[in-house]
């Protein structure tokens, strides 16, 4: 694979799979999104002219052979993208653990000429695959000695390539930010918590929720963060001695503050510092005996593994599946078995055994009571989640909090986006922990000019993480016409720093305020922006709060529409998504929903392309898949409107298919925020508030804050693998102000994936993939796009 030196794009046209046979299997526990990975492997494999096989029932099917190993076609994986679990089955397999079993499996593969294996499973399944690979040549020689295969076959199939993808809802595999299924499992947990919260509110109840995670507390920790739980128990970080007392004190304090419900989340593998289990029943008994609170236990169990995969899991699994095929095509006898994983928003390849070893190290550290080490080994993202949770869930007594005498104002600007409230909550609580007074501004810059400003406290933001929209109220108005009034309000309320949570208007607003510093000293204070918009069109950040929730809304709607289309054969749906001129939602929605085409502004199209798409769909209607899905970004072209495309398709498709259209509209901005948005909002906002504290200390001179340099007005964004503060002045050169989008957008590189998976010939730049990295080398500082 290419070195970092030559930055010429490298396309895979020269990577042919002709003459190669690839088999895909799912093993171990099932996870939502496995089917999306299977689909991507099959379609990418066929795309590069390889033969592709299903192995049904995991390793058991490989040992049993026969009709458990079947060659598949393009249509074999149609309609499985939105299905949870795994359609090719999974099983625990004792025979494969014996050499005899592996010998039989090797024989079954060689008979079909399969020497490329794609394994989707947990660390046990992947370790088994690696052992199989190491024994391969020995197994073939033994088969030859027994006269089962000839010497020619031993030479021809001399080595086995293995690429793994981690499918596990626990997110317990080191080296990857997110395993396939984790995000969907969080969706299930959060749906239940949200539902329980409403009933518990009615009765002043305490709920103890048990979630999966025998060895890993990720699900418990992240769901506790995402719902603002009062207490969480995880295996990696047992509570200190005497936790019973502190937990009961905290619960009764919350009740005294008029909080009507308490939520405690317990991972099934939770332990105390003596390695003794802490069960949900034990926690319930404790609360009842000590406090007499009405307490209920809910064990979520296999619900967490069920249901349809989230948009995040579908995109993750599709990207990994395509990357896995590329890795198999590039593998040589010398490349180690690798795992395709995600770091930030980049697919990376890691040596399988390094990841497995590190995963086992975590367990060892826990067994030996080295809990801080266990948390560190879980990775930076896990550690950050834990620190953020500790910061936001426990209010220190006022006497213990520092006092800085700084006043910080928080406001929402632009259109509402799910997750904004979680960001405000984190800002308020972290700000108070740092010793500042926090002021909430109602209705954006317009409300600011009118003096709609009030101090906001710790308790005021309780329960905000799960609320959609913007509780503070938000407007698109820019500050330019109110500069004098806003400056007056800054002076009257003695505001020393600003935190703006919003979309493109928030970015423009900060540019206007920093330009006004020459005239008004009041604006010479630290200002930071946290990107929140469903359009995901803010320069300087790969992700914005709210985009993930909108993407899930689009994906859910497309699933329902596809379902209605499969009832009535030969129908094509044209769906219009939001996003202004930014095609993120249309493009990623198309990838997650398995659409046939997505029209976006960033990639100009003409009547010839529309014609080609119609012909493509006409061909598709001759197969067993008789439905089509086309997404169109609202501003992709002023003349080729949704109506125009609908009429064109209707006319050209006459007699072959009929058409329907659907404009999704504002429902994309609404709804409860997804787990990703709650967490991204919480973490990014906490980090922004810590930056404000640092800047306030740096710019405080002679009894007043004075900040007038470019680096005191920043945007905090997610860039590749890190959260980065960037001066808004420097982002100007990266912005297309006319169309309100960044000049370069990372997700455009995923555009060919959608086309490949929809059976179009296209060229795909693979210069980013193929670098085998080492687990230890992953940037320790990476604050990843994982939540």
Secondary structure as UniProt FT lines:
FT   HELIX           12..14
FT   TURN            18..19
FT   STRAND          21..26
FT   TURN            32..33
FT   HELIX           34..47
FT   TURN            48..49
FT   STRAND          51..55
FT   TURN            56..57
FT   HELIX           58..64
FT   HELIX           66..68
FT   STRAND          69..71
FT   HELIX           74..77
FT   TURN            78..79
FT   TURN            81..82
FT   TURN            87..88
FT   HELIX           95..97
FT   HELIX           99..111
FT   TURN            112..113
FT   STRAND          116..121
FT   HELIX           123..145
FT   TURN            146..147
FT   HELIX           151..156
FT   STRAND          161..167
FT   TURN            169..170
FT   TURN            174..175
FT   HELIX           182..203
FT   STRAND          206..211
FT   HELIX           218..227
FT   STRAND          231..233
FT   TURN            235..236
FT   TURN            241..242
FT   HELIX           243..256
FT   TURN            257..258
FT   STRAND          262..267
FT   TURN            268..269
FT   TURN            273..274
FT   HELIX           280..291
FT   STRAND          295..299
FT   HELIX           301..305
FT   HELIX           311..330
FT   TURN            333..334
FT   STRAND          338..343
FT   TURN            344..345
FT   STRAND          346..351
FT   HELIX           352..367
FT   TURN            368..369
FT   HELIX           371..377
FT   HELIX           380..393
FT   HELIX           398..400
FT   STRAND          407..413
FT   TURN            418..419
FT   HELIX           420..433
FT   TURN            434..435
FT   STRAND          437..441
FT   HELIX           444..449
FT   TURN            450..451
FT   STRAND          453..455
FT   HELIX           459..461
FT   TURN            462..463
FT   TURN            465..466
FT   TURN            471..472
FT   HELIX           479..482
FT   HELIX           483..492
FT   TURN            493..494
FT   STRAND          497..502
FT   HELIX           504..515
FT   HELIX           516..518
FT   HELIX           521..523
FT   STRAND          526..532
FT   TURN            534..535
FT   TURN            539..540
FT   HELIX           547..567
FT   STRAND          571..577
FT   TURN            580..581
FT   HELIX           584..593
FT   STRAND          597..599
FT   TURN            601..602
FT   HELIX           607..620
FT   TURN            621..622
FT   STRAND          627..633
FT   TURN            634..635
FT   HELIX           642..652
FT   TURN            653..656
FT   STRAND          658..663
FT   HELIX           665..668
FT   HELIX           675..699
FT   STRAND          700..701
FT   TURN            702..703
FT   STRAND          704..705
FT   HELIX           710..712
FT   STRAND          713..719
FT   TURN            720..721
FT   STRAND          722..727
FT   HELIX           728..731
FT   HELIX           732..734
FT   STRAND          735..736
FT   TURN            737..740
FT   STRAND          741..742
FT   HELIX           746..750
FT   HELIX           751..757
FT   TURN            758..759
FT   TURN            767..768
FT   STRAND          772..773
FT   HELIX           775..777
FT   TURN            780..781
//
